[in-house]
């Protein structure tokens, strides 16, 4: 009998201690707010009668504690996400400053950063206008996409306004030629840049759709 009693005690004591500790923690976290939440539940008459062996007052108290715990969990989770977000931003800013101070690396990094910002942030018209460009000679044409106006120093040297045009290569459009052309030498066509890329990548197999709408007014990125 003594052995059985000790065995039962070994099971009950850890369980009782665990329940006591959990109850203490729950009461410690919820006690400052349980009065206000209980009053709110009573005001809306959410619980009017007991359930099983629990009275209405007990249900309201336990429900208030559960609601408080859920709100505390969400609040803690939100604070954690906010703290991590600030930490990640701080680390990214630190890495950005470090990379910009390393010789050679800073040149590549800054250039890549400027290209990405230009393509995806600052200029929504980049590579939107498709043109036909005389290339490699006047009586042969190739599809290209306007990227921007050419650098002012180049236009001044040519004594004429120039437009920068990207000429993707087939079948890999990630490489190509960058041409500076006179606007009068370009033929502006009503074709989406996606259709032009498909045509180039497919080596001319996938023909662009025929558009019946009027040709839009020729424009270049500012």
WOGI-V347166 format. One record per pair of residues at least 12 apart in sequence whose ideal C-beta (glycine too) atoms are under 10 Angstrom apart, sorted by the first residue. I is the first residue (numbers start at 1). J is the second residue. D is the distance in whole Angstrom. If there is no record, write none. Layout:
I;J;D + I;J;D
//
This chain:
25;69;10 + 26;62;10 + 26;65;6 + 26;66;9 + 26;68;9 + 26;69;7 + 27;65;8 + 29;65;8 + 29;68;7 + 29;69;7 + 29;72;6 + 30;61;9 + 30;62;10 + 30;64;7 + 30;65;4 + 30;66;9 + 30;67;9 + 30;68;4 + 30;69;7 + 30;71;10 + 30;72;8 + 31;65;9 + 31;68;9 + 32;68;9 + 33;64;8 + 33;65;9 + 33;67;9 + 33;68;5 + 33;71;8 + 33;72;9 + 34;60;9 + 34;61;7 + 34;62;10 + 34;63;10 + 34;64;5 + 34;65;6 + 34;67;9 + 34;68;7 + 35;61;10 + 35;64;8 + 36;64;9 + 36;68;9 + 37;60;9 + 37;61;9 + 37;63;8 + 37;64;4 + 37;65;8 + 37;66;10 + 37;67;6 + 37;68;6 + 37;71;9 + 38;57;9 + 38;60;5 + 38;61;6 + 38;63;8 + 38;64;5 + 38;65;9 + 38;67;10 + 38;68;10 + 39;60;9 + 39;64;9 + 40;60;10 + 40;64;8 + 40;67;9 + 41;59;9 + 41;60;5 + 41;61;9 + 41;63;6 + 41;64;6 + 41;67;8 + 42;56;9 + 42;57;9 + 42;60;6 + 42;64;10 + 46;59;9 + 46;60;8 + 46;63;8 + 47;59;5 + 47;60;5 + 47;61;10 + 47;62;10 + 47;63;7 + 47;64;10 + 48;60;10 + 95;109;10 + 96;109;8 + 96;113;8 + 99;113;9 + 100;113;9 + 118;147;9 + 118;148;8 + 118;221;9 + 119;147;9 + 122;221;10 + 123;147;9 + 123;148;7 + 123;221;5 + 123;222;8 + 124;221;9 + 125;146;8 + 125;147;10 + 125;148;9 + 125;219;7 + 125;220;8 + 125;221;4 + 125;222;8 + 126;145;9 + 126;146;8 + 126;147;6 + 126;148;7 + 126;166;9 + 126;193;10 + 126;221;5 + 127;144;10 + 127;145;4 + 127;146;7 + 127;147;6 + 127;148;9 + 127;165;10 + 127;166;7 + 127;168;10 + 127;193;5 + 127;196;9 + 127;197;9 + 127;221;9 + 128;145;8 + 128;146;8 + 128;147;10 + 128;192;8 + 128;193;6 + 128;219;9 + 128;221;8 + 129;144;10 + 129;145;7 + 129;146;5 + 129;147;9 + 129;163;10 + 129;165;9 + 129;186;9 + 129;188;7 + 129;189;9 + 129;190;10 + 129;191;9 + 129;193;8 + 129;216;8 + 129;218;7 + 129;219;7 + 129;220;7 + 129;221;8 + 130;143;6 + 130;144;7 + 130;145;6 + 130;146;8 + 130;165;10 + 130;187;10 + 130;188;8 + 130;189;6 + 130;190;8 + 130;191;4 + 130;192;7 + 130;193;6 + 130;194;10 + 130;195;8 + 130;196;5 + 130;197;9 + 130;199;10 + 130;208;9 + 131;143;8 + 131;144;5 + 131;145;7 + 131;146;6 + 131;163;8 + 131;165;6 + 131;167;10 + 131;181;8 + 131;183;10 + 131;185;9 + 131;186;4 + 131;187;6 + 131;188;5 + 131;189;7 + 131;191;9 + 131;196;9 + 131;218;8 + 131;220;10 + 132;144;8 + 132;185;10 + 132;186;7 + 132;187;4 + 132;188;8 + 132;189;6 + 132;191;9 + 133;145;10 + 133;146;10 + 133;163;10 + 133;165;6 + 133;166;10 + 133;167;7 + 133;177;9 + 133;179;6 + 133;181;6 + 133;185;7 + 133;186;6 + 133;187;8 + 134;179;10 + 134;181;8 + 134;185;6 + 134;186;9 + 134;187;9 + 135;165;9 + 135;167;6 + 135;177;8 + 135;179;7 + 135;181;9 + 135;185;10 + 136;177;9 + 138;185;9 + 141;187;7 + 142;165;10 + 142;167;6 + 142;168;9 + 142;169;10 + 142;170;10 + 142;176;10 + 142;177;9 + 142;179;9 + 142;200;9 + 143;165;10 + 143;167;8 + 143;168;8 + 143;170;10 + 143;189;8 + 143;191;8 + 143;193;10 + 143;195;10 + 143;196;5 + 143;197;9 + 143;199;7 + 143;200;6 + 143;204;10 + 143;208;9 + 144;163;10 + 144;164;10 + 144;165;4 + 144;166;6 + 144;167;5 + 144;168;8 + 144;176;8 + 144;177;8 + 144;178;10 + 144;179;7 + 144;181;8 + 144;186;8 + 144;196;8 + 144;200;10 + 145;164;10 + 145;165;7 + 145;166;5 + 145;167;8 + 145;168;8 + 145;173;10 + 145;176;10 + 145;191;10 + 145;193;6 + 145;196;7 + 145;197;9 + 145;200;10 + 146;163;6 + 146;164;7 + 146;165;6 + 146;166;8 + 146;181;9 + 146;183;10 + 146;186;8 + 146;188;9 + 146;193;10 + 146;218;9 + 146;219;9 + 146;220;6 + 146;221;7 + 147;163;9 + 147;164;5 + 147;165;7 + 147;166;5 + 147;178;8 + 147;220;9 + 147;221;7 + 148;163;8 + 148;164;5 + 148;165;10 + 148;166;10 + 148;220;7 + 148;221;5 + 148;222;8 + 149;161;7 + 149;162;7 + 149;163;6 + 149;164;7 + 149;180;10 + 149;183;10 + 149;220;6 + 149;221;7 + 149;222;7 + 150;162;4 + 150;163;6 + 150;164;5 + 150;165;9 + 150;178;10 + 150;179;9 + 150;180;4 + 150;181;8 + 150;182;10 + 150;220;10 + 151;164;8 + 151;180;8 + 154;180;6 + 155;180;8 + 155;182;10 + 158;180;8 + 158;182;8 + 160;182;6 + 160;183;9 + 160;184;9 + 161;182;8 + 161;183;7 + 161;184;10 + 161;220;9 + 162;179;9 + 162;180;4 + 162;181;6 + 162;182;6 + 162;183;8 + 162;185;10 + 163;179;9 + 163;180;7 + 163;181;6 + 163;182;8 + 163;183;6 + 163;185;9 + 163;186;7 + 163;218;10 + 163;220;6 + 163;221;9 + 164;178;7 + 164;179;7 + 164;180;6 + 164;181;8 + 164;220;9 + 164;221;9 + 165;177;9 + 165;178;8 + 165;179;5 + 165;180;8 + 165;181;5 + 165;185;10 + 165;186;7 + 165;220;10 + 166;178;6 + 166;179;8 + 167;179;6 + 167;181;10 + 167;200;9 + 168;196;8 + 168;197;7 + 168;199;10 + 168;200;5 + 168;201;8 + 169;200;8 + 169;201;10 + 170;199;9 + 170;200;5 + 170;201;7 + 170;202;8 + 170;203;5 + 170;204;8 + 171;200;8 + 171;201;5 + 171;202;7 + 171;203;6 + 172;200;9 + 172;201;8 + 173;196;9 + 173;197;6 + 173;198;10 + 173;200;5 + 173;201;6 + 176;200;9 + 183;218;8 + 183;220;8 + 186;218;8 + 186;220;9 + 187;215;10 + 187;218;9 + 188;215;7 + 188;216;8 + 188;217;9 + 188;218;4 + 188;219;9 + 188;220;10 + 189;208;9 + 189;211;9 + 189;215;7 + 189;216;10 + 189;218;10 + 190;208;10 + 190;210;10 + 190;211;5 + 190;212;9 + 190;213;7 + 190;214;8 + 190;215;5 + 190;216;6 + 191;208;5 + 191;209;8 + 191;210;10 + 191;211;7 + 191;215;10 + 192;208;8 + 192;209;8 + 192;211;9 + 194;208;9 + 195;207;9 + 195;208;4 + 195;209;6 + 195;211;9 + 196;208;7
//
